[in-house]
Amino acid sequence: MILLLGLALSGCATRPQNVFQPLAAAASDASHVDMMVATTRKASEDPGRLYSGERGETISLNNIVISVPPDRNRKAGQVQWPNRLPANPEEEFAVLDVGKITTEKQAHSWFRKNRNRKGQVVIFVHGFNNSYADAVFRFAQIMHDAGTDAAPILFTWPSRGSVFDYFYDKESTNYSRRALEDLILQVTRSPDIADVTILAHSMGTWLAAEALRGVAMREKSIPSKVRTVVLASPDIDVDVFRRQFIEMGPKRPLFAILTSPQDKALGLSRWLSGGVERIGGTDLRPYADVLAEMGVMVIDTSAIASGDPLGHTTFADSPEIVRLLGRRLAGQPMEGRAESISGRVGQVFANSAVIDTLRRDFSPSPGEIVDGSVSY
């Protein structure tokens, strides 16, 4: 049973982790992703790893540049890990530069250097079983394949990168809530930033939702610069998810949920969590009315081919989904008509249960007692 749980919850194969030994140059026609990385991880004693899976006592900031191999040598959705170090930038993802961001002035300089003309930022929050290197390389792949020029910011929390540390990872998301809240507020307060998209995956979706709830409670509402929140395969209890939304208040960004009843990893998470459905792994039709009231767009990805046999990382390794995410990340609408999107993805989106009622507020009741109960 333990082995089965490990296989089902696995997000990453065994990969080299001491990859942060910068190369002198990338391949001549390779592209690169220049990202800011904020982390609550503890620094590693191995400088090639940068950070471990243990919990740090500060939020650390780095600027990391990743080289992506030329398109002729890779397929969209793939992360080609180095077979040995130094990496071969013609065939593999490679680290070009690593630097520390030690002052607010340096952070603002990074924003000004990497912002596009619309002042867009993407904050990515990874999921369970991700090392620091896993999170950095995956985010570089997503940003490259999505084709967006929004400034990329990775928030990476203390995951041990082990399939047997599910509950440690879960508690690490609790540990990191305030840090992600602070990051969201710092980004939205910057005059260089006009439009923020938050993309979160798996267990990281719970962290993202909790951080947004915390921001709303601290600031009385979620900042209007946070325009879009994409939750991919969210590992969140459906009842908790409803409460999180209510406590965010009525002024929420657009939420899009990528869900699949075929997600085997979330099936195991449901088993570990007492049999309560996870919002990303269930048939959401019974919840359609509630979700419509909340103002949530739901996209079922079950019929889309993925390189992951568990069906848990479709958001990143399916070229079709990554491109659709790119449209949203760039501030464009996700098209819903089959003729406007080529291939099977168009049919999936055209026939999926898409809930897009974004006009209604969903607020808690005033708290009156009715028939001996208070609405919750």
Secondary structure as GFF3:
##gff-version 3
##sequence-region A 1 376
A	DSSP	alpha_helix	2	9	.	.	.	ID=ss1
A	DSSP	beta_strand	31	43	.	.	.	ID=ss2
A	DSSP	beta_strand	51	68	.	.	.	ID=ss3
A	DSSP	three_ten_helix	71	73	.	.	.	ID=ss4
A	DSSP	beta_strand	94	100	.	.	.	ID=ss5
A	DSSP	alpha_helix	104	114	.	.	.	ID=ss6
A	DSSP	beta_strand	120	125	.	.	.	ID=ss7
A	DSSP	alpha_helix	132	146	.	.	.	ID=ss8
A	DSSP	beta_strand	151	156	.	.	.	ID=ss9
A	DSSP	alpha_helix	166	175	.	.	.	ID=ss10
A	DSSP	alpha_helix	177	188	.	.	.	ID=ss11
A	DSSP	beta_strand	195	201	.	.	.	ID=ss12
A	DSSP	alpha_helix	203	219	.	.	.	ID=ss13
A	DSSP	beta_strand	226	232	.	.	.	ID=ss14
A	DSSP	alpha_helix	238	248	.	.	.	ID=ss15
A	DSSP	beta_strand	254	259	.	.	.	ID=ss16
A	DSSP	alpha_helix	264	272	.	.	.	ID=ss17
A	DSSP	three_ten_helix	285	287	.	.	.	ID=ss18
A	DSSP	alpha_helix	288	294	.	.	.	ID=ss19
A	DSSP	beta_strand	296	300	.	.	.	ID=ss20
A	DSSP	alpha_helix	314	317	.	.	.	ID=ss21
A	DSSP	alpha_helix	319	329	.	.	.	ID=ss22
A	DSSP	three_ten_helix	338	340	.	.	.	ID=ss23
A	DSSP	alpha_helix	343	351	.	.	.	ID=ss24
A	DSSP	beta_strand	369	370	.	.	.	ID=ss25
A	DSSP	beta_strand	373	374	.	.	.	ID=ss26
###
